[in-house]
Amino acid sequence: MPKKVSVGVVKSDKCDKTRRVEIARQVRHAKYGKFLRQRTVCYVHDERNESSQGDTVEIIESRPLSKTKRWALVRVVEKSRAVDVAALKAAREQAAADVEQG
């Protein structure tokens, strides 16, 4: 039986070599027909820590690596373009302080 391959978005990269990836999907309600948003959460092994929060990644099924980790990272499909506003503000303040000193 071939291994499953999926594409999802990294929602958490706090752990070393582990990523929490969410695969979004829409399901039609059986009785009312309304489309509901649901998600599947997968814990993914990222050996080289190459993905970060917000990245779109391709994952593949693997042997159990821990209690919850059952997937491995294949590749980063698209890097996140989100900007960390707090880091930008801190960098701007640091640059202003450097200009004042010399």
ABEGO torsion letter per residue (X at the ends): XBBBBBBBBBABAABBGBBBBBBBBBBBBAAAGBBBBBBBBBBBBBAAGABBBGBBBBBBBBBBABAABABBBABBABBBABBBAAAAAAAAAAAAAAAAAX
